[in-house]
Amino acid sequence: MKKIIFAATMAAMFAACQEGSKSVSSNNYDEIDSLLNIIDQKDNEINDLMGTFNEIQADLALINEAEGRVNMMKDNAENNSAAENIRENMEFIQERLAENRRKIEELENKLKGSSINSAKMKEAINNLTKQLEEKNSEIESLMAQLAEKDVVIEELGNTVNTLKDENAQVKQEKENTEEIAKSQDAQLNTAWYVFGTSKELKDQGILDKGEVLQGNYNKNYFTKIDIRKVNVIALESKSAELLTTHPNGSYTLLKDSKGQYTLRITDSGKFWSISKYLVVKVK
């Protein structure tokens, strides 16, 4: 609908231009075509995502119905006919659970490969995954109840174990990915600083002939910080000089009531952009 209104509006605008000037640049029509193509692409991507999303929702409804039938029949499980119906319904449930797992993965891949950046859609997919995991737990509980009634469904048991293993593997892979992301994020936001007298810095191999050495100093002498959290460093001295390079305008050196300097980082990204090491000479 938005596309139709947009096209109609653009057409009306250019019709008005034609009446005034009797000519319209072909570039304008190209721009309209390009915009309409973008709208078409997003419409198609959204329709594709929603199609798969709706299929999963419909499958979950069918699983609920089959689970309800099993719950109704389990109290009469000693009856051969009931046992067979239970087996058929449980096999159906497992097939749909496995298929939905595949569809959710497909949905995640589609969203990653699309031009749509929707937090709501990501949240909806996470909710689907949660629903599937909860349903799998319900089925495992139902299987345990059936086992107590001596209803043995070997094929189904194998399917449950396979799905359980797959869930564990997917969960582990997700945790590994999140751990790597956290580690990378921590590395990007980690810096080190040190302050000391000229003699102290020389003794630690940090300073030589008034210049900071590159790479051969005692790194254990530095204090490790998260640059997102630390932007004030008390230097505990009435004299302070930054020996490493940090852009002007990204920090200030101020004295406290005792006349001792404090380094205040006003622009963290800019301050640490050249070096993640800070060396300050004090007296």
Helices and strands as residue ranges (DSSP letters): H 2-21, H 26-73, G 74-76, H 80-113, H 119-148, H 154-188, E 190-196, H 198-203, E 207-208, E 211-212, G 219-221, E 223-226, E 232-234, E 240-242, E 251-255, E 261-265, H 268-271, E 277-282
